[in-house]
Every structure is written in C-alpha cells, then in structure tokens.
Amino acid sequence: MQSQLVPNLPSIQIATDVCAGLNQPQQKQLPSKYLYDAVGSALFEVICALPEYGLTRAEERILRQHANEIVDQLPRPVVVAELGSGTGRKTRLLLEALSRWQSTWYHPIEISPTALAELRRELRDINSVSVVGFEREYLDGLREAAARRVQGEHLLVLFLGSTLGNFDGDAGAEFLRVLRTILQPGDSLLLGTDLIKPVNVLIPAYDDSLGVTAAFNRNLLARINRELRADFDLSQFEHVALFNKELQSVEMHLRSRTRQTVTIPDSAVSFHFEPQETIWTESSHKYSQEELVRLAHHSGFTPRSQWVEPSWGFAENLWIAA
Ligand SMILES: C[S@@+](CC[C@H](N)C(=O)[O-])C[C@H]1O[C@@H](n2cnc3c(N)ncnc32)[C@H](O)[C@@H]1O
C-alpha cells in the first residue's frame, strides 16, 4: 500500500465556533465535530466495541456478508472517497472486495489526524490500494478528491456509521444535496444509516454502563480547556442522552450540576450556566425506510440497492447520482 497525507492548515476556527455555540440564547450548543480530538477518536473506538452500541457491529456484518455484491454493482474503474473514515476498519472489507477487480485510489477525508494515522496502520497490508488521505472537513476534502480523478474514472463516496445522522434537522438533506453537486451522473454513494428502534435500546447505546460515552462527551469540555485554556470544571457537568421523539434523534447533552460561570481567557469571554442547563453536543438521527427513499430523491440520487441487518436495525444504501 502506498500512503500519503494532505495535512490541514492550523485554524482558529474552534475558538470562534465554541464562543458562537455557547452564546446561543435558547440552547447552548457545541459542534459535534470537536468531539474527535486524539482522546475523542480513541474513545470512539472503544464505544464501537461496547455491548450496548450495536451499530458498528451491525454495519460490519452487512459489509462482511455483502461487500462483493456491493462492489459488483459499481461501474469501474472506481476511485473511493470516504467521509469521516475513522480508522477504516470496516472500509477494509470493501477495498478488499474491490481488489479482485482493480488497483484502487482511496481518499479518506477526516478532521481527526489521530484517526487518519490509525487508518494508515489498519490498511497498510492491502497491496492493491493507494491511500491519499485529506485532513479536511467533509465537503472540502471531497472536492479535492474529486478533482484528482482522471477521465473515465467513477467516484464511490462512502459515508458509513450513520454519521449523516449527526447533522441536525434538515441539515442532513442539505448536506447530501451539496455533496451531489460535487459528483457526476453515474457516481455512487454508499450510505450507512441506523434505523428507528425502541428507545430502551437506543438510550443505553448513547449512555453505556461503563461510562465510556459519558467520557467521550465530557472530553469535549476537556478539549476546550486544553486548547483554549478554558476553566470548565468537568465534575460539574454530567452526560445526558435524551430521545427526541419528534425528530427521531438521540441527543447528547452536558448538564450543569450547579449555577456556575466558565471563562475562556484567550477569547476574553465568560459563559453563565444555570443549574440543570445543558449544552447540546450531538444528535444521532434514526431513519425510516420511507425517509431514506425521500432523502435520495430530494438530493438528486436514485436508490439502487439496500442491505438491511435486521437484528440491530441498520441499512446500507447504494445510491447513484442521477
Ligand atoms: C461517528 S464517527 C464514524 C467513523 C467511521 N466512519 C465509522 O463508521 O465507524 C465520525 C467520524 O467523522 C469524523 N468527522 C466528524 N466531523 C467531521 C467533519 N466535519 N469533517 C470530516 N470528518 C469529520 C470524526 O473525526 C469521526 O472519525
């Protein structure tokens, strides 16, 4: 395997985003992308192994069983770009299936350099794959990956792990619509989506008995302390997972145990918290079959095939850019 990384430029964006989110008048919030620093990426790997979090194992079962069938439906030659690849453990199954047909350029697109470094280790023994990773936000990275393809090559975009569900409300549909504009007709999207399931299964998946998801969530405050010299007292914020029935989403929040003020001296700002007030840190939307079909058409794709894992409730969707 050949491997290269296109690194990111340093950015002051986190300070701006944190201040904007904590200044929201109704509901304080922080962008979920900041959950994934080195500690957060490592904790996410542990979450994927927790008994309560069946999502990753369900998707892995689909890919283990159907990778050849998925790959056989793609036009070739194909270049693969993956949004929020994480460590690429599941992706290996698709890349191995592709290697029956061709040598493959694979472009993981990640904001977490830790995840990208782990991915390079994970995939180092697949000879027929050349990895050029982009330490970028999803769409910036996808534009760069798309610009590298040569005439005649098709693009397969992977968006696994139900990460699309982390976009709030209509933002997921809008994201897919913009994504589609970067593709050419006939390109493909393989989209992993967690399906609607009982609340008594969902809540433990985001509030496990070992407290790993709680640590993942609270690490966001620890990160802000580390990177922006803020003074969040972690013992004064508790992890909460709630089900929003109207939006069919699990929401993670950090709830203030007391009345308190937090300061970010580098930005010369303070934020006041009332007892029980929360910071909304992540949503994980759960999909119905009808919604997935609507979403595909709304964003300019034609649904081609779907593979469902019934015991957990997860769907892998292959859509073609119309
Ligand atoms: C829920 S994890 C999924 C990881 C992997 N795809 C899987 O299925 O297990 C989301 C991944 O997307 C990355 N990520 C989050 N927001 C991002 C953004 N705006 N741009 C690029 N990567 C992002 C995170 O670092 C993380 O590795």
The ligand as an SDF file (V2000), in Angstrom:
LIG
                    3D

 27 29  0  0  0  0  0  0  0  0999 V2000
  -19.3180    8.6560   14.0110 C   0  0  0  0  0  0  0  0  0  0  0  0
  -17.6240    8.6250   13.5460 S   0  0  0  0  0  0  0  0  0  0  0  0
  -17.7050    7.3770   12.2630 C   0  0  0  0  0  0  0  0  0  0  0  0
  -16.3810    6.7920   11.9190 C   0  0  0  0  0  0  0  0  0  0  0  0
  -16.4370    5.6700   10.8590 C   0  0  0  0  0  0  0  0  0  0  0  0
  -16.9170    6.1720    9.5740 N   0  0  0  0  0  0  0  0  0  0  0  0
  -17.3280    4.5530   11.3170 C   0  0  0  0  0  0  0  0  0  0  0  0
  -18.2940    4.2490   10.6130 O   0  0  0  0  0  0  0  0  0  0  0  0
  -17.0620    3.9670   12.3800 O   0  0  0  0  0  0  0  0  0  0  0  0
  -17.4640   10.1360   12.6250 C   0  0  0  0  0  0  0  0  0  0  0  0
  -16.0680   10.3830   12.0490 C   0  0  0  0  0  0  0  0  0  0  0  0
  -16.1500   11.5510   11.2440 O   0  0  0  0  0  0  0  0  0  0  0  0
  -15.1180   12.4690   11.5770 C   0  0  0  0  0  0  0  0  0  0  0  0
  -15.6920   13.8160   11.4010 N   0  0  0  0  0  0  0  0  0  0  0  0
  -16.6170   14.4270   12.1800 C   0  0  0  0  0  0  0  0  0  0  0  0
  -16.9540   15.6210   11.6740 N   0  0  0  0  0  0  0  0  0  0  0  0
  -16.2190   15.7830   10.5360 C   0  0  0  0  0  0  0  0  0  0  0  0
  -16.1430   16.8110    9.5500 C   0  0  0  0  0  0  0  0  0  0  0  0
  -16.8810   17.9150    9.6400 N   0  0  0  0  0  0  0  0  0  0  0  0
  -15.3060   16.6390    8.5060 N   0  0  0  0  0  0  0  0  0  0  0  0
  -14.5280   15.5000    8.4150 C   0  0  0  0  0  0  0  0  0  0  0  0
  -14.5560   14.4840    9.3230 N   0  0  0  0  0  0  0  0  0  0  0  0
  -15.4070   14.6180   10.3720 C   0  0  0  0  0  0  0  0  0  0  0  0
  -14.7400   12.1550   13.0090 C   0  0  0  0  0  0  0  0  0  0  0  0
  -13.3980   12.5030   13.2870 O   0  0  0  0  0  0  0  0  0  0  0  0
  -15.0110   10.6490   13.0900 C   0  0  0  0  0  0  0  0  0  0  0  0
  -13.8540    9.8930   12.8150 O   0  0  0  0  0  0  0  0  0  0  0  0
  1  2  1  0
  2  3  1  0
  2 10  1  0
  3  4  1  0
  4  5  1  0
  5  6  1  0
  5  7  1  0
  7  8  2  0
  7  9  1  0
 10 11  1  0
 11 12  1  0
 11 26  1  0
 12 13  1  0
 13 14  1  0
 13 24  1  0
 14 15  1  0
 14 23  1  0
 15 16  2  0
 16 17  1  0
 17 18  1  0
 17 23  2  0
 18 19  1  0
 18 20  2  0
 20 21  1  0
 21 22  2  0
 22 23  1  0
 24 25  1  0
 24 26  1  0
 26 27  1  0
M  CHG  2   2   1   9  -1
M  END
$$$$
